[in-house]
Amino acid sequence: MLLKTPIHAQHVAAGGKMVPFGGWEMPIDYSGKGLGVIKEHLAVRRAAGLFDVSHMGEVDIVGKGALAFLQRVTSNDVSRLQDGHAQYSALPMPTGAPVDDIIVYRFNAERFLLVVNASNRAKDVAWLQSQGAQDCEIRDRSDEFALLALQGPLAASILQPLTPADLTSVGYYKFTTGTVSGLSATIARTGYTGEDGFEIMVKAAEGPALWDALMAAGSGAGLVPAGLGARDTLRLEAKMCLYGNEIDETTTLIEAGLGWITCVEPHKGDFNGRAVLAEQKAKGTARKLVGFEMKERGIARHGYPVLVSGQAVSKVTSGSMAPFLEKNIGLAYVPSEHAAIGSPIGIEIRGASVAAEIVKTPFYKRAK
């Protein structure tokens, strides 16, 4: 039986087309009320969109040994975090491949919150529990919260009237606690779209009231509900990895271009996969994740063969028409010697090789 987020009734009322996703029933788009992936995507780029991400998992790491434990089980340098700061990171295995990619929030020296992917929640908690935590507790609190993502260039102007918190003081990958529309909330300036925006966490039972308040506040500013389809095309334009596509238990963080969340400096100490990742940082990898643009007519879909000199070398990890850029783009792993920008590749579509070219990423980067 599929799980439902606290916002389920709002999705249905808004015309959400509900589909199975990682064990949850989630809206792929809101075509029932005249929207759809392209309209939702463009609204986020030009105004704002509201996403329900309550299916994501939240895991507390609490106790005086929390920092030391996280330094040992995550790839990034948790010691750099101050109270009210967040960090993109991963849970690497000894192979250097991630169990999951996560966001780490530091509330204080003895409380950190991990936001993990919905489909990996049980696996992540089991992995953390297997790592021999000392002087700290691992608490799965996922069912306690609703989490909404307000994304787009008008996100701050929509949210600010609903909260006494000064959003100008909440920088990128920082967060604060306060109220939104009278509801106790954690307000983080993060996101998965390439746009400015906020993720707002409240008690699960208060999720519907938060959704309604945000939609009402943005009604005159072009705010629309946005589903999984737009979330995927937006993150692809911004070249943000999706677990199960670009990263999984067979791809190392360095291969995936995530060396920037992988700290192998001596002060961090040892952690799972450090030796492998340090060697790859120093010597390079046999393959790399690259972005490509189709040069001929055709859309590269997930799983389509990637060709170099006519020979299949991998498969497309993500591919789509990019609604804002009006191009057909994708991501794939290729041998490192063929990964230079401008290199030609082919994408096999219905048995034929269609020309593509490796390009600089991210495909889209918002103006500062």
N, C-alpha and C positions, 0 to 999 in steps of 0.2 A: 504494500500500500504506500502510495507516495505521500511524503510529508508536505505540509503546507505552512508557509510563513504566516506571521500575524497579520500581514497585509493582504492576504488572499482575497478577501471580499472586495477590497478596493480595486484590485486588479480586474476582477470580473466585472465590476460596475463600470470601469473605465474602458471596457472592450478588449481586455487582454486575451490574446490567444495563448492558452495555457498548454504547456508541453512538459514531458518528463525531463529533468535535468539533475543528474547526480543524486537521484533518489528523492528529488523534490518536484512539486508541480509549480512551474514558474512561467511568467509571461515571455514569449519569444518576441512579441510586439503587441501593439494596441490597434491592430488593423480593424477591429470591430467598431472603432469609433473614428475611422477615417485617417488614422496615422499609418504606421508601418516602419520598417527598418530605415529606409532612406529619410523619411520626414523626421523621425526621432533622432537619427544621426545628425542631420543638418541643424536641428534645434539645439543640440548640445554644442555644436561648433559656433552657432550664432547667438544663442540666448541661454537656454538652460534645459536640462532634463533631470528627472527624478527617478532613480533606480532603487529597487528593493534588493538589498544584499543581505537580508536577514538570514539567508541560508548559510552564510559564512560561519565558521566556528570561532569561538573566543575561549582562550585557555589562559588562566591566571597562573603565574609562577610567583609564589609568595614565600618570603622568609629571608633570613640573613644570608643564606647561601644562594639566593636567586641569581645574582650577577655572575658568580663563579660558574654556576651550572650553565647559564646561557652562553657564556664565553666558550664553554666546552662543546655545546651541541649546536651552535649556530655558526654561520660562515662569516658574518660581519662582526665588527668590533663594538660590542655592546657597551664597553667602558666609555665610549665617546658620548653616549646619551646623557643628557641632563633631564631633570624632572620636566615633564611636559613636551618631551621630544619623542619622535617616532623614527623608525629605521626599517628600510626594506632589507630582507635577509633571506636565509634559507636554512633548512635542516639537512646538512650533508651527511651522506653515508661514508664509510671508509673508502669507497671507490671514487669519491668526489662528486657523485651524482646526488641530486636532492631527493629526500623523502617528500619535500614540499617546499614551495616558496611562501614566505610569511611576512607579516609586518609586526615589529616589536615596538610596543609602547611602554615608556618608563613613567610610572606614576610617582614612585619614590625608590629609594635604594633597596627596599624590600618588597616591592610589588611591580611586576612587569605583566603586561597583557599581550598575548600573541593572537593575532587574527590569522586564521588558516583557511585553506580552501575547503569548501563545503564537502566535496566528495572525498577529501582526505582526512576529515576530522577524526574518525575513529582510528585510522592508521597513525596519524600524527600523535594522538594522545598515547597510544600503545608504544610508539617509538620513544617518546619522551620518558614514559614510565620505565622503559627498559634500560635507560641510560644511567641509572644509579644516582639519582638526585640526592644530594646531601644538604641538610639544614634548609630545605625548602619543600613546599608542597606544590603539586601539579593539580589544578582544579579546572575541570571542563565546565565552563559556565555558559555554553552556547545557547542552551534553551532559555536562558534568563533574559536575553536581549533581542530587540529589533534594531536593525542597522539600515539606515537609508543613506544613499549617496546623491547629493545635489551637485551636479556638474555643469560647467559652462561659464562663459565670460560674465554672465549676470548673476552667478550664484551668490556672491557676497552681498549684492544689493537686495536680493530677495530674502536672504537669511537674516541680515542685520536688524531689520525692524522687529524680528521675533525674539531677539535675545539681547540681554544687557551686556553680554560679553563683547569686548572690543575686537572685532574680527581682524582689524588691521594689525593687531599685535600677535595674531596667530599666523606665523609664517608657514612656508611649505614644509611638510612633515613635522609639524608641531601640533599640539592639541591643548585644549583647556576643558575644564568642567564648569558647568553653570546650568542655565535653563534655556529652553527653546519653547516658546508658546506656553510657558509656565510648567513645562515638564523637565525634571532633572535629566541632564544629558551630558555626554562627552562629545565634544565638537573637535574633529580632527581635519586638518587641511591636507588631505591626501586625495587619491583617486586613481582611476584606471582608464582614463579617456584621453589624456594628453591636454586636458583643459584645467583651468582653475576649478576648485570645488571643495566640498566638505563631505565628510562622512559623519553622521550624527547617530549616536547610540543611546537608546532609552530602554526602559523596562519593556519586555515583550508585550505586555498588555496595553502599553501606551503607544505602540507602533502605529495603529490606525489613526489615532488623534494627531500624531506627528505628521503622518502622510497628508491628512486632510488640511492641516494648518499650512504646510509648505505649498501644497497645490493651490490653496486659496491665495497665499501671499504672492505667488508667481503668476496668477491668472492674467494679469495685465501686462506681463513682461515676456510672454511667449514660452513660459515653462510648460513642458509636456511630460507625461509619464514615458519612461523609456525601458525597453525590455532587453532580453539577452542578445537579440540580434544586433541591435545598435551598440551594445556594450562590446561585442566582438569586433565589429568593423571599426569602432573608435579606437580600441586598444591596438588593432592591427596597424592603422594609420600611424599611431604613435610608437610602433614597434615595442609593445609590451608583451612579454612572454606569457603564454597560457600553459598552465600545468596540464600534461597529457598531450600537448601539441609540441611546443618548442622545448619544454623541459619535462623530464621524467626520470625514472631510475636507471636509464641507459645513457643519459647525456650529462656530462660534467658541467659544472658552472662555468668553467673557462671556455669550453666549446660553445656554450650558449651566449657568450659575450657578457657574462655576469662576473667578470673579474673585479669589477668595481664594488661588488658586495661581498668580496672574498678577501679577508685580511689574513695574510700569512706573516705579518711582522712579529718579531719575537715577543713583544710585550703582551700580545693576545694569548700566548700559550698554545698548547696543543689542542686540536679539536678534530672531530671525525673528518677524514679525508684530507687533512692539511698537507701531508707529504705529497700526495698525488697532485693536488691543486697548486702547490708551490712549484713543483717541477713543470707543470704545464704553463704556469705563468712565466717561468724562466725560459723554457725551451719551445713553447708553442704547442699546438695541437694538430693532429692529422686532418681534422675537419673543422669548419666554422659555420656558425649560423649567419646567413646573409639575407638581405632583402633584395627582391627583384621586381622589375616592372615588365609587363608584357609589351612586346614591340609589335606583335601582330594581334589580330582579333582573337579573343579567347580569354576565359577566366580560369585561372589556376585554382583548383579546389584541393582541399585537404586530401592527401593520399595519392595525388597524381605523380607519376614518375618524373624525376628531374634528370635531364640528360646533359652530359658534357661530351662534346665530340661524338654525339650520337649514341653514347653508352649511358645506361641508367646508373646513377651514382647514389641516389637517395629518393625521397619522396617529399612533396610539398607538406610542410607542417601546418601552415595556415595560408589561405588565399581567398581573395574576394575582389569584387569591384569596390573601389574606395569612393564612397558617395561625395565627400567634400572635394577630394582631389580630382575626381572624374577620371581615374585611371584604374587599370586592373593590376593589382599588386599581390605580393606573397612573400613568404619566408620559407627557407629551406636550408638544410645542411649541405655543404659542398666540400670537396677536398680543398685544403688550405691553399694549394698552389693554383687553384682556379677561383679564389675568393676575392680577387681584386675588383674594385669598382670599375665598371665598364666591361667586365668580362662577359662574353656571350654564353648563354645556356639555352637549353630547350625544355619545354614542358610538354609531356606527352598528353594530348587531349584527344580522346576517341581514336587512339591508334596512330595519330600523326604528331610530329614534332612541331611545336609552335614556338617561335623565337621569343626570347626574353633576355633581359640584361641585368646584371647585378648593379644595384644603385646604392647611394649613400642613404643611411637611415639615421634617425627616424624619417619616415616618409613625410610626416607632418609634424611641425613644431610651432606651437602657438607664439604669437608676438608677445614680448615682455611688456 
